[in-house]
């Protein structure tokens, strides 16, 4: 994984620098999807100082999709009926699936 982190660091450094050059500062919002999303968002933010750090967000969409699919199978409901399921944390053992606000057909699961 170290080699992947180093490669990602190069990519998100250059992306951060490019975003910093063309951004509108506080009006710019950045959503990072590539895993490890939190780490990549942090790297990009360090190289785009003109964009407030709070304007960077990380989305672990693949993990969220996997979690929702597992929930769908466990509860024997179509995946399309599940909403508001979310994964918190980075793409690692620290992530946490949160079903506290998740719904099936508009009704809370928990």
N, C-alpha and C positions, 0 to 999 in steps of 0.2 A: 504493500500500500504506500510505502514511502515514495516510490518512483512516481506513482499517480499523484500524490500530493504535491511533489515538486513540479510536475508538468502542469497541474491545475494552477499552482501559484504563478507560473509564467503566464498562463492564459488570462487569469483574472487580474494580474498586475497590468497587463497591456489593455485589457478591457476597462479597468478602472481609470487608467491614464486617458484613454480615448473618451470615456464618459465625462471625465473631469474637464476636458477641453471643450466639449460641445454642450455641456449641460446648462440649464437655466438655474443652477444653484438650488435654492429651497423649493423650487417648483418641479424638480426632477424626482421621480420615484423609480427605484430599481428593484426588480423582482428576480432573484437568482434561483434557478431551478436545478442546475447540475450538482450532483452529490460529490463531496459532502457540502451541501448547500449552505449551511451556516458558516463554515470555514471559508468557502469561496466568496460569500457575501462580505465577510470581514476583510478578506484580502482586497477585494475590489474597492471597498470603502476607504481603505488606507491609502490607495493610489488615486482617489478622487476627493481630495479635501474640500473642494468647492461644493460638494453635495453633503448635506447634513447626514450624519451616520444613522439617524432615526428614519431616514428616507430609504434605507436599504432593508429589504426583507428576503427571507429565504423560504423556499417552498419545497418540501420533500414530497412531491407529487407521486412519485413511484411508490414510496412507502405508504402514502395515504391510500392509493389505489389498491395495494396489496391488503392493507388492513380492512378496508371496506369489503373487499372480496371475501376475506376470511369471515367477517361478520355476517355477510350474506349467506355463506355456506352454513355457518354455525346456527343461524336462526331460520334457515330454510326459507329465505325470501329473495325475490329478485334484487340484484344489485341496484337496478334503477330506482328501487323504492327507498333506498337509504340516502339520507341527506344529513349534512352538518356533522359528519364524522371527521375527526382531525387527528393528526399526529403531531406531537410537540417534541422538540429536540432535534438533534443532528442525526444523520444517517449513521447510527452506531447503536451500541447497547444502551445509550442514555435516552433513546427516544421513548415516548410514552403515548400509547393510543388512548384517546380521550373520547368516551362515548357519552359523557355527561349531557351534551346538547344534541347528540345524534337522534335522528327521527326515522321511523318507518311509516310511510304513508302519513306524514305529518304528526305522528304521535311519538313522544319521547320514548327512547328505548329503556333508559335507566329509571 
